[in-house]
């Protein structure tokens, strides 16, 4: 999955289309991500004790990674992410993320 925690992403589809935010949590096995302050869902909680009131809690729900585009920190545009393998002498190869528009390394 090409999206990581703390990336800035733009939402491509859904009720918050066009908005951007920071990734809070990623579930790579399910290809889902949670974005700060966006795609909010409401959870109703019953009162636990007598005399207490119930609550409505808003929390950012997970959304599919295919509906997100990473915003490049160098050029500031949203777009696709590719990989580049860098070889250094005496060290193992590193696979780094790269912006397809400006060809800059993100990691």
MIDOSE-1310 file (N, C-alpha, C; in nm, 2 decimals, decimal comma, always signed):
residues 107
xxxx	+0,09/-0,12/+0,00/+0,00/+0,00/+0,00/+0,09/+0,12/+0,00; +0,06/+0,22/-0,08/+0,14/+0,34/-0,10/+0,11/+0,45/-0,01; +0,01/+0,44/+0,08/-0,02/+0,54/+0,18/+0,03/+0,50/+0,31; +0,10/+0,60/+0,38/+0,15/+0,57/+0,51/+0,09/+0,67/+0,61
xxxx	+0,11/+0,64/+0,74/+0,07/+0,72/+0,85/+0,14/+0,86/+0,84; +0,07/+0,97/+0,87/+0,12/+1,11/+0,87/+0,13/+1,16/+0,72; +0,09/+1,09/+0,62/+0,09/+1,15/+0,48/-0,03/+1,24/+0,47; -0,01/+1,35/+0,39/-0,12/+1,43/+0,36/-0,19/+1,38/+0,23
xxxx	-0,32/+1,36/+0,24/-0,39/+1,30/+0,13/-0,51/+1,38/+0,09; -0,55/+1,36/-0,04/-0,67/+1,43/-0,09/-0,78/+1,32/-0,12; -0,90/+1,35/-0,08/-1,01/+1,25/-0,10/-1,06/+1,27/-0,24; -1,07/+1,16/-0,32/-1,11/+1,16/-0,46/-1,26/+1,14/-0,48
xxxx	-1,32/+1,06/-0,38/-1,47/+1,03/-0,40/-1,53/+1,02/-0,26; -1,66/+1,03/-0,25/-1,73/+1,02/-0,13/-1,79/+1,15/-0,08; -1,84/+1,16/+0,04/-1,91/+1,28/+0,09/-1,81/+1,39/+0,11; -1,68/+1,36/+0,13/-1,58/+1,47/+0,16/-1,49/+1,49/+0,04
xxxx	-1,54/+1,46/-0,08/-1,46/+1,47/-0,20/-1,39/+1,61/-0,22; -1,27/+1,62/-0,25/-1,19/+1,74/-0,27/-1,12/+1,79/-0,15; -1,16/+1,74/-0,03/-1,09/+1,79/+0,09/-0,96/+1,71/+0,12; -0,87/+1,77/+0,20/-0,75/+1,70/+0,23/-0,72/+1,70/+0,38
xxxx	-0,65/+1,60/+0,42/-0,62/+1,59/+0,56/-0,50/+1,49/+0,58; -0,46/+1,48/+0,71/-0,35/+1,39/+0,75/-0,40/+1,25/+0,78; -0,33/+1,15/+0,74/-0,36/+1,01/+0,77/-0,33/+0,98/+0,92; -0,43/+0,93/+0,99/-0,41/+0,89/+1,13/-0,37/+0,75/+1,15
xxxx	-0,44/+0,66/+1,07/-0,42/+0,52/+1,09/-0,43/+0,45/+0,96; -0,36/+0,34/+0,93/-0,36/+0,27/+0,81/-0,38/+0,12/+0,84; -0,47/+0,05/+0,77/-0,49/-0,09/+0,78/-0,44/-0,15/+0,64; -0,31/-0,19/+0,63/-0,26/-0,24/+0,50/-0,33/-0,36/+0,45
xxxx	-0,36/-0,45/+0,54/-0,42/-0,58/+0,49/-0,56/-0,56/+0,43; -0,63/-0,46/+0,48/-0,77/-0,43/+0,43/-0,76/-0,31/+0,32; -0,65/-0,25/+0,31/-0,63/-0,14/+0,21/-0,72/-0,02/+0,25; -0,72/+0,02/+0,38/-0,80/+0,12/+0,43/-0,72/+0,22/+0,51
xxxx	-0,77/+0,35/+0,52/-0,70/+0,45/+0,59/-0,80/+0,54/+0,66; -0,76/+0,60/+0,77/-0,85/+0,69/+0,85/-0,78/+0,83/+0,84; -0,86/+0,93/+0,80/-0,81/+1,07/+0,78/-0,86/+1,16/+0,89; -0,78/+1,24/+0,94/-0,81/+1,33/+1,05/-0,92/+1,43/+1,02
xxxx	-1,03/+1,43/+1,09/-1,14/+1,53/+1,07/-1,23/+1,50/+0,95; -1,21/+1,40/+0,87/-1,28/+1,37/+0,75/-1,35/+1,24/+0,76; -1,46/+1,22/+0,68/-1,53/+1,09/+0,67/-1,58/+1,05/+0,81; -1,64/+1,15/+0,88/-1,68/+1,13/+1,02/-1,80/+1,05/+1,03
xxxx	-1,80/+0,95/+1,12/-1,92/+0,87/+1,15/-1,96/+0,90/+1,30; -2,09/+0,87/+1,33/-2,14/+0,90/+1,46/-2,17/+0,77/+1,53; -2,13/+0,76/+1,65/-2,15/+0,64/+1,73/-2,23/+0,68/+1,86; -2,34/+0,62/+1,88/-2,43/+0,65/+1,99/-2,40/+0,56/+2,11
xxxx	-2,38/+0,63/+2,23/-2,35/+0,55/+2,35/-2,46/+0,56/+2,45; -2,50/+0,45/+2,50/-2,61/+0,46/+2,60/-2,55/+0,51/+2,74; -2,64/+0,56/+2,82/-2,59/+0,60/+2,95/-2,55/+0,48/+3,04; -2,44/+0,48/+3,11/-2,40/+0,37/+3,19/-2,46/+0,37/+3,33
xxxx	-2,48/+0,48/+3,39/-2,54/+0,49/+3,52/-2,67/+0,57/+3,51; -2,75/+0,55/+3,61/-2,88/+0,62/+3,62/-2,85/+0,77/+3,64; -2,93/+0,85/+3,57/-2,91/+1,00/+3,58/-2,80/+1,05/+3,48; -2,73/+0,97/+3,42/-2,63/+1,01/+3,32/-2,70/+1,02/+3,18
xxxx	-2,64/+1,10/+3,10/-2,70/+1,12/+2,96/-2,62/+1,04/+2,86; -2,70/+1,00/+2,76/-2,63/+0,93/+2,65/-2,54/+1,03/+2,57; -2,46/+0,97/+2,48/-2,37/+1,06/+2,41/-2,37/+1,02/+2,26; -2,33/+1,12/+2,18/-2,30/+1,09/+2,04/-2,16/+1,12/+2,02
xxxx	-2,08/+1,03/+1,97/-1,94/+1,05/+1,95/-1,91/+1,04/+1,80; -1,84/+1,15/+1,75/-1,80/+1,15/+1,61/-1,65/+1,10/+1,61; -1,63/+1,01/+1,51/-1,49/+0,96/+1,49/-1,47/+0,95/+1,34; -1,34/+0,96/+1,30/-1,31/+0,94/+1,16/-1,31/+0,79/+1,12
xxxx	-1,40/+0,76/+1,03/-1,41/+0,62/+0,98/-1,31/+0,59/+0,88; -1,28/+0,46/+0,86/-1,19/+0,42/+0,76/-1,25/+0,43/+0,62; -1,17/+0,46/+0,52/-1,21/+0,46/+0,38/-1,11/+0,39/+0,30; -1,15/+0,35/+0,18/-1,07/+0,27/+0,10/-0,96/+0,35/+0,04
xxxx	-0,84/+0,29/+0,03/-0,72/+0,36/-0,02/-0,73/+0,40/-0,16; -0,82/+0,34/-0,24/-0,83/+0,37/-0,38/-0,90/+0,51/-0,40; -0,97/+0,55/-0,29/-1,04/+0,68/-0,30/-0,95/+0,80/-0,25; -0,82/+0,77/-0,23/-0,73/+0,87/-0,17/-0,61/+0,89/-0,27
xxxx	-0,56/+1,01/-0,27/-0,44/+1,04/-0,35/-0,34/+1,12/-0,26; -0,22/+1,08/-0,26/-0,12/+1,14/-0,17/-0,08/+1,28/-0,23; -0,07/+1,38/-0,14/-0,02/+1,51/-0,18/+0,13/+1,51/-0,16; +0,20/+1,54/-0,26/+0,35/+1,55/-0,26/+0,39/+1,67/-0,17
xxxx	+0,48/+1,64/-0,07/+0,53/+1,76/+0,01/+0,62/+1,85/-0,07; +0,68/+1,81/-0,18/+0,77/+1,89/-0,25/+0,70/+1,99/-0,35; +0,61/+1,93/-0,44/+0,54/+2,01/-0,54/+0,40/+2,05/-0,49; +0,35/+1,99/-0,39/+0,22/+2,03/-0,34/+0,10/+1,98/-0,42
xxxx	+0,12/+1,90/-0,52/+0,01/+1,85/-0,60/-0,02/+1,70/-0,56; -0,15/+1,67/-0,58/-0,19/+1,53/-0,55/-0,17/+1,45/-0,68; -0,13/+1,33/-0,66/-0,11/+1,25/-0,78/-0,07/+1,11/-0,74; -0,01/+1,03/-0,83/+0,02/+0,90/-0,81/+0,16/+0,88/-0,75
xxxx	+0,18/+0,77/-0,69/+0,31/+0,74/-0,62/+0,37/+0,62/-0,69; +0,50/+0,63/-0,71/+0,57/+0,52/-0,77/+0,68/+0,48/-0,67; +0,76/+0,38/-0,71/+0,87/+0,34/-0,63/+1,00/+0,35/-0,70; +1,11/+0,38/-0,63/+1,24/+0,39/-0,69/+1,34/+0,31/-0,60
xxxx	+1,42/+0,22/-0,66/+1,51/+0,14/-0,58/+1,65/+0,21/-0,59; +1,70/+0,24/-0,47/+1,83/+0,31/-0,46/+1,94/+0,21/-0,41; +2,05/+0,21/-0,48/+2,16/+0,12/-0,44/+2,27/+0,20/-0,39; +2,32/+0,17/-0,27/+2,44/+0,24/-0,21/+2,55/+0,13/-0,19
xxxx	+2,67/+0,17/-0,20/+2,78/+0,08/-0,18/+2,79/+0,03/-0,04; +2,80/-0,10/-0,02/+2,81/-0,15/+0,11/+2,69/-0,15/+0,20; +2,57/-0,11/+0,14/+2,45/-0,11/+0,21/+2,34/-0,18/+0,12; +2,24/-0,24/+0,18/+2,13/-0,31/+0,10/+2,05/-0,21/+0,02
xxxx	+1,98/-0,26/-0,08/+1,90/-0,17/-0,16/+1,78/-0,12/-0,08; +1,74/+0,01/-0,11/+1,63/+0,07/-0,05/+1,52/+0,10/-0,15; +1,40/+0,07/-0,11/+1,28/+0,09/-0,20/+1,21/+0,21/-0,14; +1,22/+0,33/-0,21/+1,16/+0,45/-0,16/+1,04/+0,50/-0,25
xxxx	+0,95/+0,57/-0,19/+0,83/+0,62/-0,26/+0,88/+0,75/-0,34; +0,81/+0,77/-0,46/+0,85/+0,88/-0,54/+0,72/+0,94/-0,61; +0,72/+1,07/-0,62/+0,61/+1,14/-0,68/+0,62/+1,13/-0,83; +0,51/+1,09/-0,90/+0,52/+1,07/-1,04/+0,52/+1,20/-1,12
xxxx	+0,48/+1,31/-1,06/+0,47/+1,44/-1,13/+0,61/+1,51/-1,13; +0,67/+1,52/-1,01/+0,79/+1,60/-1,00/+0,92/+1,51/-0,98; +0,90/+1,38/-0,98/+1,01/+1,28/-0,97/+1,09/+1,29/-0,84; +1,04/+1,36/-0,74/+1,11/+1,37/-0,61/+1,08/+1,26/-0,52
xxx	+1,18/+1,22/-0,44/+1,16/+1,11/-0,34/+1,08/+1,17/-0,22; +0,98/+1,09/-0,18/+0,89/+1,14/-0,07/+0,95/+1,10/+0,07; +0,99/+0,97/+0,08/+1,04/+0,92/+0,21/+1,17/+0,98/+0,25
